[in-house]
Amino acid sequence: MTSTTPTDINNRLWSQHIKNLTPYVPGEQPKLANLCKLNTNENPFAPSPRVAEAIVAALANQADTLRRYPSFESDELRQALADLHGLDLNQVFVGNGSDEVLAHIFTCFFVKDRPVLTPEIGYSFYPVYADTFHIELAKIALKADFSIDVDDYRRPCGGIILANPNAPTGILLARGDIEKLLKEHTNAVVVIDEAYIDFADVAHASAVELVKQYDNLVVVQTFSKSRALAGLRVGMAFANPSLIEALTRYKNSFNSYPIDTLAQAGALASLQDVAYFTTRCHEIIALRQDLSARLTAQGFDVLPSQANFVFAKPPVGLMNGNAAQIFAALREQGIVVRYFNQPKIRDYLRITIGTAEQNQRLLDALAALAE
Ligand SMILES: *Cc1c(COP(=O)(O)O)cnc(C)c1O
């Protein structure tokens, strides 16, 4: 009989590809008492009540709702997204969370013989996808103030991907700069990951409208952050119909039904409750401004955020400015933020915008730690 320890089984049966992978590590979902969870950029508010109503209504007809396969192209949901942005149905793709949409994008557009350009500090899933799909990434340094200089991307490449606002910095790249990238790289797909764009409070922050003008642009968005539906798993991409067709071809060669019937109903209902969405986004923007100002007053160096989190460097007077130790001390009190033990950002904490009460609890805890 062959040996059966996990290591032996892995050595014998895993493909070399799987052995070489380093998976993405999501922010923890701790089970602490009295938890103040400011670590994964979830929305601090509940989703629109219409979401649950729509799901319950769909279930009322459960003989059909759950027995039948879902709409495999999610037509109604995609049409609502198209209407929202003044696009056509064939310019919209949806997937099981934007992470899945991003994975399809890497497969469809980035498997090229040139490296894909991405900011050195950015969403940590991109290097994981690159690894998974054997794509070379060229990481481009940020400026000293953590902003992106698009002139640094002026080189031959197999594509460009960046989060805007960037994660974990929260800094927004101006739409004019995105147009520069699109014009300079007409033979490469430029992907703008707008997971946090609904929290931007400047005009024309989103690149979605540019989809009508540039055939090499893909804009990715999600219901997870601004619509408070991280658990529903719905993400989307907007692009020229030919690029959408590529994504659809791939989807239908992998999993034809990525969005289940209940998720389609819930996501659609969320889009229909415009007033709720707008109000909640404005509330979070106001809470961000307040938290940024008060952290600054406590001596933090807070980067200018257009997202639902802030990236902030603690002052020397607070535990010698040691972000790792502050992270640990907060966690002991049930306040969980995000710390990245990585070059250039290990002096910073990423703090999700919470409710007014949560933000107050954080600020009080920091003030106590500084004493
Ligand atoms: C949260 C996040 C995503 C993933 O969102 P899902 O739709 O929940 O998969 C994608 N990109 C960035 C930059 C994010 O922060």
The ligand as a Tripos MOL2 file, in Angstrom:
@<TRIPOS>MOLECULE
LIG
   15    15     1     0     0
SMALL
NO_CHARGES

@<TRIPOS>ATOM
      1 C1        -12.7550   44.0110   -2.8830 C.3       1 LIG1
      2 C2        -12.0120   44.1490   -4.1660 C.ar      1 LIG1
      3 C3        -12.2850   43.3310   -5.2650 C.ar      1 LIG1
      4 C4        -13.1200   42.0800   -5.1510 C.3       1 LIG1
      5 O1        -14.4100   42.2530   -5.0250 O.3       1 LIG1
      6 P1        -15.4520   41.0650   -5.1630 P.3       1 LIG1
      7 O2        -16.4070   41.5890   -6.1510 O.co2     1 LIG1
      8 O3        -16.0050   40.8820   -3.8010 O.co2     1 LIG1
      9 O4        -14.7590   39.8250   -5.6660 O.co2     1 LIG1
     10 C5        -11.6730   43.5930   -6.4640 C.ar      1 LIG1
     11 N1        -10.7570   44.5800   -6.5880 N.ar      1 LIG1
     12 C6        -10.4280   45.3520   -5.5470 C.ar      1 LIG1
     13 C7         -9.4150   46.4240   -5.7390 C.3       1 LIG1
     14 C8        -11.0300   45.1570   -4.3050 C.ar      1 LIG1
     15 O5        -10.6640   45.8790   -3.2670 O.3       1 LIG1
@<TRIPOS>BOND
     1     1     2 1
     2     2     3 ar
     3     2    14 ar
     4     3     4 1
     5     3    10 ar
     6     4     5 1
     7     5     6 1
     8     6     7 2
     9     6     8 1
    10     6     9 1
    11    10    11 ar
    12    11    12 ar
    13    12    13 1
    14    12    14 ar
    15    14    15 1
@<TRIPOS>SUBSTRUCTURE
     1 LIG1         1 GROUP 0 **** ****
